[in-house]
Amino acid sequence: MNAPAPLASPLNADLHCHSNVSDGTLSPQQVAARAAANGVQLWALTDHDEIGGQHAAREAALALGMSYLSGVEISVTFAGETVHIVGLGIDIDDPQLASGLDATRGGRERRAREMAESLAKAGIPGTYAGALKYVGNPDLISRTHFARYLVEIGVCDSTPEVFRRYLTEGKPGFVPHRWAGLGDAVRWITQSGGLAVVAHPGRYKFTPTEEYALFTEFKAHGGRGVEVVTGSHSSADAAKYTGTALEFDLLASRGSDFHAPTESRIDLGTLPPLPAQLTPVWEALAERIARP
């Protein structure tokens, strides 16, 4: 069997975004259409702890002329912080992956009800029912859905303001959640044939020692990539994590982390390219890419 032809470089790849199957506002088909309209050549939908949109995303991507990688974003707890691990090129029919994601989703409803109780004590009643209006999949109710409802009722002007005032540690409405372990998430991804990537590392509030420990443990568990260029990274962040990729011999990924047209920091397909000295994740995933 001949090896797949390499994709053109530099490639407009967007390997991190969300649909209404998790906490985005657009359907997988709508996200695909937006990606294609913005010139994306290789796309992955990476909903939080959920692969229910994968078939629709793949079909839409191929119909629009884009290459496609299956994907997911798994929530893990590391050093007391929630960290996200993106899985690319996963087998969406793998039973261990499905079981792990199901267990990870399991605590969301309880956490959401506790968030609503905390907000009610702060003088904002009815937020659980309000947040549910924005949820495509009730198993995946999240802080983002609460934030959209608080904007709707005029408590804040934007979802970032909601997070600053209510939904982060030390504020009313914040409830911590114990997610999967880092090793569990990396194992679910890799044993299903995928490649594990640390998502947007610049967002985590780690000390240098904790961050070094994160990447050391991630690599030891079989993790292979890091998002260098992503919607929440500054140019300084991109430079820093270029160094991290080289230090830990990690592949580099690129993704907007798009959630909604009016909320996301950057649109699908509009990121700067990966630094030339890095090896893109898609080079290691050539056989997992679905092509039109």
C-alpha positions in Angstrom: 0.0 0.0 0.0 1.4 3.4 -1.0 1.9 6.0 1.8 -0.5 8.9 1.7 0.8 11.9 -0.2 2.1 14.6 2.1 -0.1 17.7 2.6 1.1 21.0 1.2 3.2 23.2 3.5 2.6 25.7 5.0 -0.8 24.2 5.7 -3.9 26.1 6.9 -4.7 23.5 9.6 -7.2 24.2 12.4 -7.1 21.3 14.8 -9.0 22.7 17.8 -12.6 23.9 17.7 -16.0 23.2 19.2 -19.6 22.7 18.0 -22.9 22.6 19.9 -22.3 19.0 20.7 -20.2 20.4 23.5 -20.0 24.2 24.3 -19.9 25.8 20.9 -23.0 27.5 19.4 -22.8 26.1 15.8 -23.6 22.6 14.6 -20.7 20.4 13.3 -21.8 21.1 9.7 -21.9 24.9 10.4 -18.4 24.9 11.9 -17.2 22.9 8.9 -18.7 25.5 6.5 -17.1 28.3 8.4 -13.7 26.6 8.4 -13.9 25.9 4.6 -15.0 29.5 3.9 -11.9 30.7 5.8 -9.6 28.6 3.8 -8.9 25.7 6.2 -7.3 22.8 4.4 -7.1 20.3 7.3 -9.7 20.4 10.0 -10.5 18.7 13.3 -13.6 19.1 15.5 -12.5 18.6 19.1 -15.5 18.8 21.3 -15.1 18.6 25.1 -15.2 15.0 26.4 -17.5 14.1 23.5 -17.2 12.4 20.1 -20.9 12.5 19.1 -20.3 15.1 16.4 -17.5 13.3 14.6 -19.4 11.5 11.8 -21.3 14.7 10.8 -18.0 16.7 11.0 -16.1 14.3 8.8 -18.8 14.0 6.2 -19.2 17.8 6.0 -15.5 18.4 5.8 -15.0 15.9 2.9 -18.0 17.3 1.0 -16.5 20.8 1.3 -13.1 19.7 0.0 -11.3 19.7 3.4 -9.1 16.9 4.8 -10.2 15.8 8.2 -8.8 14.4 11.4 -11.1 13.0 14.1 -10.6 14.7 17.4 -11.6 15.3 21.0 -10.6 17.6 23.9 -10.4 15.7 27.3 -10.5 17.5 30.6 -7.9 16.4 33.1 -6.8 17.5 36.6 -3.1 18.1 37.1 -1.6 19.8 40.2 -5.0 21.1 41.1 -5.6 22.8 37.8 -7.9 21.8 34.9 -5.8 21.0 31.9 -7.1 20.1 28.4 -5.6 17.3 26.3 -6.5 17.2 22.6 -6.6 13.8 20.9 -6.1 13.8 17.1 -6.6 10.9 14.8 -8.5 8.9 17.4 -10.6 5.8 16.6 -14.1 7.1 17.5 -15.4 3.6 17.8 -12.8 2.5 20.4 -14.7 1.2 23.4 -12.1 2.2 26.0 -12.1 5.8 24.7 -15.9 5.9 24.7 -16.0 4.5 28.3 -13.4 7.0 29.5 -15.2 10.0 28.0 -18.5 8.8 29.5 -17.0 8.7 32.9 -15.5 12.1 32.5 -18.8 13.6 31.5 -20.5 12.0 34.5 -19.8 14.6 37.0 -20.9 17.6 35.0 -24.6 17.7 36.1 -23.7 17.5 39.8 -21.2 20.3 39.4 -23.6 22.4 37.4 -26.3 22.2 40.1 -23.7 23.2 42.7 -22.8 26.2 40.6 -26.4 27.2 40.3 -26.8 26.9 44.1 -23.8 29.1 44.6 -25.0 31.7 42.2 -28.5 31.7 43.8 -26.8 32.5 47.2 -25.1 35.5 45.4 -28.6 36.8 44.3 -28.9 35.2 40.9 -31.6 32.5 40.9 -32.6 30.1 38.2 -29.3 29.8 36.5 -29.4 26.0 36.0 -32.6 26.1 34.0 -31.2 29.2 32.2 -28.0 27.5 31.3 -29.8 24.4 29.9 -31.3 26.6 27.2 -27.8 26.9 25.7 -26.9 23.2 26.0 -27.1 20.9 23.0 -26.1 17.9 25.1 -27.2 18.1 28.7 -24.4 15.7 29.7 -22.0 18.5 28.8 -23.4 21.4 30.7 -20.5 23.7 31.5 -19.4 27.1 32.8 -19.7 28.5 29.3 -23.5 27.7 29.2 -24.0 29.5 32.5 -21.9 32.5 31.2 -24.2 32.8 28.1 -27.3 32.9 30.3 -25.8 35.5 32.7 -25.1 37.7 29.6 -28.7 37.1 28.4 -30.2 38.4 31.6 -28.0 41.4 31.8 -25.8 40.4 34.8 -22.7 41.0 32.6 -22.0 42.4 29.2 -19.9 39.5 27.9 -18.9 35.9 28.7 -15.3 36.9 29.6 -16.8 39.3 32.2 -18.9 36.5 33.6 -15.9 34.3 34.1 -13.9 37.1 35.7 -16.7 38.0 38.2 -18.4 34.7 38.9 -17.0 31.5 37.5 -13.3 31.4 38.4 -11.7 30.3 41.7 -12.6 32.4 44.7 -15.7 33.9 43.0 -19.4 33.0 43.5 -20.4 30.3 41.1 -17.1 28.5 41.0 -17.2 24.8 41.8 -14.1 22.7 41.2 -14.4 19.4 39.4 -12.2 16.4 39.6 -11.5 15.3 36.0 -9.7 12.3 34.5 -6.0 11.8 35.3 -3.4 12.9 32.8 -2.2 9.4 32.3 -5.8 8.2 31.7 -6.5 10.7 29.0 -3.2 10.2 27.1 -3.8 6.4 27.3 -7.4 6.6 26.0 -6.1 8.7 23.0 -3.0 6.7 22.2 -4.4 3.2 22.5 -7.2 4.3 20.1 -4.5 5.1 17.5 -4.5 8.9 18.2 -1.9 11.4 19.1 -2.2 13.4 22.4 -1.5 17.2 22.5 -1.4 19.6 25.4 -3.9 22.3 24.5 -3.2 26.0 25.0 -0.5 25.6 27.7 -0.2 29.4 28.0 -3.6 29.5 29.8 -2.7 27.4 32.8 -1.6 29.2 36.0 1.4 26.9 36.7 4.6 27.8 38.3 7.7 27.0 36.1 8.3 23.9 38.2 4.7 22.7 37.8 4.7 23.3 34.1 7.9 21.4 33.7 6.3 18.6 35.6 3.3 18.7 33.4 5.3 18.2 30.2 7.6 15.6 31.8 4.7 13.5 32.9 2.8 14.0 29.7 5.8 12.8 27.7 6.3 9.9 30.0 2.7 8.7 29.5 3.2 8.8 25.7 2.0 12.3 24.9 3.5 13.6 21.7 2.3 17.2 20.9 1.8 20.7 22.1 -0.4 23.5 20.8 2.0 26.3 19.9 -0.3 28.5 17.9 -3.8 28.9 19.3 -6.4 31.5 19.8 -5.5 32.3 23.4 -1.7 32.5 22.8 0.2 35.7 22.2 3.2 35.9 20.0 5.3 35.6 23.2 3.4 32.5 24.2 4.0 31.0 20.7 7.7 31.7 21.1 7.8 30.2 24.6 6.1 27.0 23.5 8.2 26.7 20.4 11.0 26.3 22.9 9.0 23.8 24.9 8.3 21.7 21.8 12.0 21.6 21.0 13.1 20.9 24.6 10.7 18.0 25.0 10.9 16.8 21.4 7.2 17.4 20.8 5.2 17.8 17.6 3.5 21.2 17.1 -0.2 21.8 16.7 -2.3 24.7 15.6 -5.9 25.4 16.4 -8.2 28.4 16.9 -10.2 27.0 19.8 -13.2 28.5 18.1 -16.5 28.3 20.0 -18.9 30.9 18.6 -18.8 33.8 16.1 -19.3 36.4 18.8 -17.2 34.9 21.6 -14.0 33.5 20.2 -10.7 35.4 20.3 -9.9 34.4 16.7 -11.9 32.9 13.8 -11.3 29.5 12.3 -8.4 29.4 9.9 -7.0 32.8 10.7 -4.1 31.9 12.9 -0.4 32.6 12.0 1.6 29.6 10.7 3.6 27.3 12.9 7.2 28.3 13.3 9.3 26.7 10.6 11.7 24.9 12.9 8.9 22.8 14.4 7.4 19.5 13.1 3.7 19.7 12.6 1.5 17.0 14.2 -0.2 16.2 10.9 3.1 14.8 9.6 2.8 12.0 12.1 -0.9 11.5 11.4 -0.8 11.1 7.6 -2.4 7.7 7.6 -5.2 8.9 9.9 -6.3 11.8 7.7 -9.5 11.4 5.7 -9.1 13.2 2.4 -11.7 14.4 -0.1 
